[in-house]
Amino acid sequence: MTETHGKVQMSYDKPEKPLEKLTRKSQDAPFVPLGILGTVGAIFYGAWAYKRRDPGMSTSRYIMRLRVVAQSVIVGAMIVGAVATSRSVTSGKEKKKTTE
């Protein structure tokens, strides 16, 4: 049994392997793997920086500073996503006008 939803063909006969699923989802949303890699990198950097922080800095000050940086990255990612989405929608409308 096979169903087609947009560009994705779903088959219920055999289960999808994890690598196949990651490849399919990466093609649908290319920023997701970048986000995963960025998150993993940020976790390792945070652990490394915490280990090497200034001995005079309290843990609560360090965590507050890290929270502010993390929130700034999230806001930046949302802005980049909004700009990319608006450009793709705009380019899609222009292509539609030229084909008519």
N, C-alpha and C positions, 0 to 999 in steps of 0.2 A: 504494500500500500504506500503510495507516494502522493504527497500534496505539495502544491506550489503556492507560496505566499510571497508575492513581490519577486525579489531576486533569489530568495532562499527556497531551496527544494528540501522538504522534510520527508524523511523516510522512517517509517515505524517498524520496518522489517529487521534492521540491525542497529544496534546502539552505536552512537558516534564516539569515536576515540577522543580523548582529551586534546591531543595535538590538532586533530581535524576541527574540533570545536573552536579552539583558540585561533586557528587560521581563518575560519569562517567569520568569527566575530571581529577579528582584526581587519578583515576586508570591509565589513559593514561599518565599523567605527574605528578608524586608525588611531585615534588618540587614546583609546583604552589601554593598549599595551604600553604606550608611553607613560600614562598615568600610573600603571602598576609598577613600572621600572622606577619612576620618580618617587613613588611612595616607599618602595624597598630601599632605594638609595637614601632617602631622608631619614628612615629609621636607623640605618647603619651610621649615617653621619651624626645623628643626634646622640646615639650611644657613644660614639668615638669622642665627640665634643664634650659630652658630660664627663667622660672619664678624664679628659685633659683640661677641664675647666680650671679657672683660677681658684686656688684654695680659699681665698677670702670671699668668694661669691657663695652665698647660701643657695641651697637647693631650690627654695621657693622662688628666688630672684631668677635663677637660671631657667626654671620651668616657665615662669611668666614671660621671659624674653623669648623663649622657644615658641610659646603659644602665639605671641604677636607675629613672629616670623611666619609661622604656619598659616595663620589667618591671612596674612598678606599674600602668600603664595596662592591660597584658595581664591581670593578675590581676583588676583591676576589671571588665574586659569579660567575663571568665569568670564572675565572680559575677553580673553583670547577666544574662548568658545563662542561667545556671543558675536564677536566680529566675524569669525569664520563662518558661522551659521548665516549671518546676514549677507555675507558675500556670496555664499553658495545659493541662497534664495534669490538674490539679485541677479546672479549670472544665469540661473535657471529661468527667470522671467525674460531676460534678454534673449536667450536661446529660443524660447517659446515664441517671442515676437518675430524673430528673424525667420522662423520656419513657417509662419502663417502668411 
